[in-house]
Every structure is written in C-alpha cells, then in structure tokens.
Amino acid sequence: MFKSGSMSVLLMMLLFGSGSFLSMERGFVAGRTNVTEWCTMPKPCNVYGFTNWYKVGSYCVKYFRRPRNFTDAEYNCRTTAPGAHMVSVHSKTDNYFLLCMVKKFSPNNLRFWLGAFEFFKSGQFLWLDGSFWDFQIWTRGEPNHMYTSSEECVEMNWKETGKWNDHSCHVRKSYMCAFEWNTILKPGSE
C-alpha cells in the first residue's frame, strides 16, 4: 500500500492543490491581515518639525507602536505635538488611510486605539479632540457594552479589518496621535 510519507504528500496535494498555497491570502484573525494587500499611504505632513507624520484629512497623524492604556496614550499625544490628541476619524477615506498606516508600521498587530470614548455610560461616543461625531464604522454587533463601564474606549481592527470596537480602556495598545495641520503652520510651509 502507501507509506506514511507518501500519504502525507497526497494529503498535502489535495489540501493545497497545485502548490500555490504559499500565495493564498490569509483571512483576518485577531489583529493580523495579509500585509501584501494593496494599500495607499497618505502623503507626509508638510509641517516643519513633523515631516515624519502623515496628512489625513485636515490632520497630521503619526502611529505609535509602543502599547499604552487609553489614558497614557492620550497623555503622550498631548505632550508630543501642540494641540495633539489621539486620532479622530471623519470619513471612510480617513479610516482607510489609518488602516494603511498601521498595516505599514505594524503588519502583525493591527489593533490600535482611536481617540474616542463613551461618555459616562450614556451610549454616546465622543472624540477627545472635541470634533463632531460625524462618522462611525463599527464591527457587526458593536459597540456591545454601552451603558456599562466595562468597555468605554474605541479601538480599530479587533475582529474585522478597518472596523471599530468598544474595548476596556486599561488594555495597552498601539495608538495614533493627530493635530490639525493648520494650527501650527509657519508661513510658507504648506
């Protein structure tokens, strides 16, 4: 009959077909995605001293890989740049650019804090920078802990790539800081 080695080869051939399994796309699993997927990075921010930040809408945005809880991440943003907060998202395009940034800088861990939180168990979410809540793109079934104090902060890329989730604020994650680029422009820099 068959030797155990040839049975393994036969099983592999049946499972992976023509051998093109190396190019098969992995599905999204808890913070991982196919890093070869096409993605367009936003343009660098043209603000003196912040050229390693990226322009997303009217904001200069930078990804920070070092995990921090929600409060510490916001504090770091405020001390990093004038008028900075954790990033707010106001369009599908902005959301896409943030996703591209995290795919580039942390392809194996896409989860990161957004600058949003639930206001005192009210079911109402707010942006830390005080901007208007005019866009949202929640993962199916989320936010699922409204009116409680267990998950009051907002993250991106928990279960579905590019979608949002409410999560516990004490958990340490990477994050993005942002400031409005026109608030610190020097004459002739834009």
Buried (B, 14 or more C-beta within 10 A) or exposed (E): EEEEEEEEEEEEEEEEEEEEEEEEEEEBEEBBBEEEEEBEEBEEBBBEEBEEBBBBBBBBBBBBEEBBBBEBBBEBBBEBBEEBBBBBBBEEEBBBBBBBBBBEBBBEBBBBBBBBBBEEEEEEBBBBBEBEEEEBEBBEEBBEBBEEEEBBBBBBBBBBBBBBBBBBBEBEBBBBBBBBBEBBEEEEEE
